[in-house]
Amino acid sequence: MAGWVALVAALVGAMAGTLSTYLTLRPKLTLELEYAYDRTLRDQRIDAYQRLFYVTRHFPRFYLEDERPTGADLQKYRHELQDWYFNQDAGGMFLTAAAKRAFLELQNHIAGLVFTDGRPRDDASEQISPETGDELLALGRRLRHQLVADIGSANTARIPGTRPGAPLDPPGTILRSR
């Protein structure tokens, strides 16, 4: 009888240990898989966003009077944005929902400036108005800010031994080779 009690106790202990291991290990493995996926996606997103950030060079902080784009320029910008979105690297696939919304707002605004009833406007050689330029710049700026926010590149570096927001070297420090 004592042998049976020991055998049952051993079986119950083994089952409890297996269940305990399963319940603690499964969430950990799931979390590790999610982290690996997020990290891979972020790396691919950084590459795609760098290329898109370059395309947004057409929408600087401001336009000088003689630098405002023409309708023909806007058609080129629209094609460049579309090429980025649908290129073989599939840049548009990596946009977050907020970045995609900002991207499409910019694309739609440009299309509204370039086309009338699905046809290119007749005034393609004329510069856009200052007000229209301001709207375009604001949409380009919104897209760039969203790209930066999505990948976290505007965050302070997290280097051990420094507090967030603290400069790495005090102002006025002369750097010498160590």
TAUR-V649080 format. One record per residue. N is the residue number from 1. PSI is psi in whole degrees, 0 to 359 (none if undefined). OMEGA is omega in whole degrees, 0 to 359 (999 if undefined). Layout:
N;PSI;OMEGA / N;PSI;OMEGA
This chain:
1;318;180 / 2;327;178 / 3;320;179 / 4;319;179 / 5;318;179 / 6;320;180 / 7;316;178 / 8;317;179 / 9;319;179 / 10;318;179 / 11;316;179 / 12;318;178 / 13;319;179 / 14;318;179 / 15;319;179 / 16;318;178 / 17;318;178 / 18;314;179 / 19;317;179 / 20;315;179 / 21;316;180 / 22;313;183 / 23;332;179 / 24;327;184 / 25;325;183 / 26;310;178 / 27;324;180 / 28;315;179 / 29;320;178 / 30;315;179 / 31;319;179 / 32;320;178 / 33;318;178 / 34;319;179 / 35;316;179 / 36;318;178 / 37;312;180 / 38;321;181 / 39;318;178 / 40;315;179 / 41;317;180 / 42;318;179 / 43;317;178 / 44;323;179 / 45;320;180 / 46;314;179 / 47;313;181 / 48;318;182 / 49;326;177 / 50;317;180 / 51;320;179 / 52;321;179 / 53;321;178 / 54;320;180 / 55;329;182 / 56;4;177 / 57;339;180 / 58;351;182 / 59;71;184 / 60;191;180 / 61;323;178 / 62;160;174 / 63;135;169 / 64;163;185 / 65;314;184 / 66;5;181 / 67;353;181 / 68;139;183 / 69;159;174 / 70;175;176 / 71;323;179 / 72;321;177 / 73;317;181 / 74;324;176 / 75;319;178 / 76;317;180 / 77;318;180 / 78;317;179 / 79;322;180 / 80;318;176 / 81;317;180 / 82;319;178 / 83;320;178 / 84;315;185 / 85;318;186 / 86;11;183 / 87;177;184 / 88;340;176 / 89;354;177 / 90;52;181 / 91;322;182 / 92;338;179 / 93;336;188 / 94;1;179 / 95;138;170 / 96;170;180 / 97;318;180 / 98;320;179 / 99;322;179 / 100;320;178 / 101;315;179 / 102;320;179 / 103;312;182 / 104;326;176 / 105;317;178 / 106;313;180 / 107;315;181 / 108;321;179 / 109;315;178 / 110;316;180 / 111;321;178 / 112;330;179 / 113;331;188 / 114;326;188 / 115;149;170 / 116;121;182 / 117;39;177 / 118;3;180 / 119;147;178 / 120;143;179 / 121;158;180 / 122;337;185 / 123;39;184 / 124;339;182 / 125;352;181 / 126;146;176 / 127;151;176 / 128;160;181 / 129;160;177 / 130;322;180 / 131;316;178 / 132;321;177 / 133;319;179 / 134;319;178 / 135;317;180 / 136;316;179 / 137;321;180 / 138;319;179 / 139;321;177 / 140;319;179 / 141;319;179 / 142;318;178 / 143;313;180 / 144;317;180 / 145;322;179 / 146;321;178 / 147;314;180 / 148;319;180 / 149;322;182 / 150;321;182 / 151;355;175 / 152;21;183 / 153;347;178 / 154;354;179 / 155;152;176 / 156;139;178 / 157;143;181 / 158;84;180 / 159;130;180 / 160;136;177 / 161;355;176 / 162;147;176 / 163;148;180 / 164;133;179 / 165;348;180 / 166;137;177 / 167;147;180 / 168;323;176 / 169;135;180 / 170;149;179 / 171;142;179 / 172;358;180 / 173;132;176 / 174;122;182 / 175;129;177 / 176;153;178 / 177;141;185 / 178;none;999
